[in-house]
Amino acid sequence: MIFKTKDMAVIKCLEHDVSTFAKNNLLYCVEFGHIRFSYQHFIQGILDIKEQGYVLMFVNEGQGMIYNHDKLYGLKPYDFFVLDSKSSFYLSSNFWELIYIYIKGCHIHSILEELIKNKGTTIKCNNVFNIQKQLYIIGTNINHVVENELLQSSQIMKLVYTLFTQNNIQPQNRKSSSFILKAINYVQENFKSMIKLEDIALSAGFSQHYFIRKFKEETGTTPYHYLQNVRLNHAKYLLTTTDDSIKKIAYDCGFTSDYNFYQAFKKIIELSPTEYRKLHK
């Protein structure tokens, strides 16, 4: 699954095998998901740096935040968000329910970039039932005969057309204050060092107490949890791509000791670093 955390309930998820014919000539869906997050969560990553694709994400219930292309977007019920699979992102919320399709294919970049150019990254949907129905039709079409792949490709184009014709005033994307971007950039550049919350607050130009409150208001998570998740995501990368010792990885990710690293990793990932490496390497 492209989005995965222990606080997520999967209502429905299908991963699709695709023929060579479809890959070379059509638009196609590689994953469909209907998921619910019931607790505060934070997901960060890049979906696919090798092959162009897009996640079309519909907020069915609740609200949350997406940080993408140096902007922070606040999403509310019936918002539709277009996420480029090659760009880095993070999702954060206390509760929301999402329906999404992950699509790739011939000319997908030019088609979706034209949609973004005309309607924006976030689209407020009018006919909610129709959008939900189209997503489910595309996502559950898993018969891989050529006729069905042709049908699915046309269904994706129909969805894009539907989004193009939404007669809405584009919602005001809640772009983050400049201090949030400064703080996020500071963490991304310095998380390998043993930085503290005070350092992050100073980078944004605020007192620690005020900064913590404002950061959570804007992002839905605390600066501490954001820093910890950045470190743990990098640790997961090192565990699966290197043979470095657990102790070295701990220090390379900014933890003060391998014990603190182990405790944080076990609490969030629900596996020890060694167990995670054995499972994913």
Helices and strands as residue ranges (DSSP letters): E 8-15, H 20-25, E 27-37, E 41-45, E 54-68, E 71-75, E 79-84, E 89-105, H 108-119, E 122-124, H 128-139, H 146-164, H 178-190, H 197-204, H 208-219, H 223-241, H 246-252, H 258-269, H 273-280
